[in-house]
Amino acid sequence: GWRRPVRSSGVGCKAAAKMRPCLLEQYIIRKRRGRQVPSLGVVGDVSADHRAHAQSGGISSEVRFLGAIDDEGLSEAYSEALIYVLPSDEEGLSVAIQEAMASGLAIISTDCGGPSTIVQPGRTGLLTPVGDAAAMAAAIDQLLSDEQATSAMGERCRGVAQDLFSRWRAGRVSVEA
């Protein structure tokens, strides 16, 4: 098990507007298989359909719809999470992934464009096919089953974020260009 307890936002998703059914569906799959199901913290506004899906799937007690939160609340949510999940259908260079990486979280994202340019499978996280809830559930199982490997991924994420996304680095690249 994890050295630190699985807290209330064990898995995080920042962009509720981009939350696809596969994120909730993978939780339903994992619960039906008797897998460890840490609660899911979802930041941003959600539709009544999302809430109904969680309710009908029997996972409403595991899902926390946090709504819009300020930077301090977002920082707290990242610090409580074990991993970060981005279930988008398409994405550019995701600011949410950059924030999660800077927070030292291993990433699970759909292979939907931009994330595949920064998520290094097996090193900083895992990529799953778009819309494939079973693959996302398997990826989450993989990361939650190996705390040491997931923590190492998170540390590599923090390093990547410092190397690629820091203001100093961005300014240096701009000056050199």
Secondary structure, DSSP 8 states (H G I E B T S, - for coil): --SS---TTSEEE--GGG--HHHHHHHHHHHHTT-----EEEEB---HHHHHHHHHTT-TTTEEEEES--HHHHHHHHHH-SEEEE--SSBSS-HHHHHHHHTT-EEEEE-SBTHHHH--BTTTEEEE-TT-HHHHHHHHHHHHT-HHHHHHHHHHHHHHHHHHH-HHHHHHHHHH-
